[in-house]
Amino acid sequence: MPKKEFTWFIEHSELEEKYAGEYIAIVNDVVVAHGKDFKEVLKEAKKHGDEPLFHKVPIADKEQAV
């Protein structure tokens, strides 16, 4: 069963455009850290105590969009 943070991310597709090409860390339905450097995102996310969900948001390929 997926973590609730993953389900929340899937339900909020606007995050894909906002954070395209970045790593994000989600805790309790909140993006607590984001950026292109995973180590920095990890460092910031650890400040939030809970076990975050990390995800690398892909850059949308406009050529593949239908």
BALOBA-1460 file (C-alpha; in Angstrom, 3 decimals):
// residues 66
<rec num="1" residu="m" x="0.000" y="0.000" z="0.000"/>
<rec num="2" residu="p" x="1.486" y="3.378" z="-1.008"/>
<rec num="3" residu="k" x="2.334" y="6.029" z="1.527"/>
<rec num="4" residu="k" x="-0.290" y="8.720" z="1.920"/>
<rec num="5" residu="e" x="2.264" y="11.288" z="0.736"/>
<rec num="6" residu="f" x="2.569" y="9.481" z="-2.612"/>
<rec num="7" residu="t" x="-1.196" y="9.410" z="-3.037"/>
<rec num="8" residu="w" x="-1.327" y="13.124" z="-2.216"/>
<rec num="9" residu="f" x="1.398" y="13.847" z="-4.802"/>
<rec num="10" residu="i" x="-0.496" y="11.916" z="-7.499"/>
<rec num="11" residu="e" x="-3.680" y="13.864" z="-6.696"/>
<rec num="12" residu="h" x="-1.840" y="17.205" z="-7.108"/>
<rec num="13" residu="s" x="-0.547" y="17.091" z="-10.666"/>
<rec num="14" residu="e" x="0.225" y="20.833" z="-10.584"/>
<rec num="15" residu="l" x="3.295" y="19.919" z="-8.519"/>
<rec num="16" residu="e" x="4.848" y="18.244" z="-11.559"/>
<rec num="17" residu="e" x="4.993" y="21.565" z="-13.411"/>
<rec num="18" residu="k" x="6.027" y="23.604" z="-10.383"/>
<rec num="19" residu="y" x="8.914" y="21.305" z="-9.385"/>
<rec num="20" residu="a" x="9.902" y="19.859" z="-12.805"/>
<rec num="21" residu="g" x="13.482" y="18.589" z="-12.758"/>
<rec num="22" residu="e" x="13.797" y="18.871" z="-8.975"/>
<rec num="23" residu="y" x="13.836" y="16.507" z="-6.025"/>
<rec num="24" residu="i" x="10.992" y="17.027" z="-3.591"/>
<rec num="25" residu="a" x="10.400" y="15.818" z="-0.058"/>
<rec num="26" residu="i" x="6.815" y="15.456" z="1.147"/>
<rec num="27" residu="v" x="5.692" y="15.092" z="4.768"/>
<rec num="28" residu="n" x="2.020" y="14.992" z="5.746"/>
<rec num="29" residu="d" x="0.716" y="16.436" z="2.458"/>
<rec num="30" residu="v" x="3.254" y="19.284" z="2.381"/>
<rec num="31" residu="v" x="6.322" y="19.751" z="0.195"/>
<rec num="32" residu="v" x="8.866" y="20.455" z="2.944"/>
<rec num="33" residu="a" x="11.932" y="20.732" z="0.692"/>
<rec num="34" residu="h" x="12.781" y="20.891" z="-2.995"/>
<rec num="35" residu="g" x="15.738" y="21.531" z="-5.250"/>
<rec num="36" residu="k" x="18.129" y="20.096" z="-7.808"/>
<rec num="37" residu="d" x="20.674" y="18.889" z="-5.209"/>
<rec num="38" residu="f" x="19.386" y="15.772" z="-3.439"/>
<rec num="39" residu="k" x="21.781" y="16.171" z="-0.498"/>
<rec num="40" residu="e" x="20.421" y="19.662" z="0.210"/>
<rec num="41" residu="v" x="16.820" y="18.448" z="-0.061"/>
<rec num="42" residu="l" x="17.613" y="15.568" z="2.296"/>
<rec num="43" residu="k" x="19.259" y="17.931" z="4.789"/>
<rec num="44" residu="e" x="16.259" y="20.276" z="4.808"/>
<rec num="45" residu="a" x="13.731" y="17.415" z="4.958"/>
<rec num="46" residu="k" x="15.400" y="15.903" z="8.050"/>
<rec num="47" residu="k" x="14.433" y="19.037" z="9.973"/>
<rec num="48" residu="h" x="10.808" y="17.900" z="9.784"/>
<rec num="49" residu="g" x="11.305" y="14.746" z="11.827"/>
<rec num="50" residu="d" x="8.906" y="12.406" z="10.098"/>
<rec num="51" residu="e" x="10.033" y="10.041" z="7.376"/>
<rec num="52" residu="p" x="9.505" y="12.018" z="4.166"/>
<rec num="53" residu="l" x="8.677" y="10.707" z="0.740"/>
<rec num="54" residu="f" x="11.377" y="11.692" z="-1.765"/>
<rec num="55" residu="h" x="10.607" y="11.968" z="-5.458"/>
<rec num="56" residu="k" x="12.525" y="13.219" z="-8.500"/>
<rec num="57" residu="v" x="9.967" y="15.110" z="-10.590"/>
<rec num="58" residu="p" x="10.600" y="14.474" z="-14.272"/>
<rec num="59" residu="i" x="10.777" y="17.269" z="-16.808"/>
<rec num="60" residu="a" x="7.760" y="17.054" z="-19.100"/>
<rec num="61" residu="d" x="8.667" y="16.145" z="-22.659"/>
<rec num="62" residu="k" x="6.474" y="18.388" z="-24.791"/>
<rec num="63" residu="e" x="7.201" y="16.213" z="-27.841"/>
<rec num="64" residu="q" x="5.470" y="13.273" z="-26.155"/>
<rec num="65" residu="a" x="2.436" y="15.259" z="-25.032"/>
<rec num="66" residu="v" x="-0.707" y="14.420" z="-26.946"/>
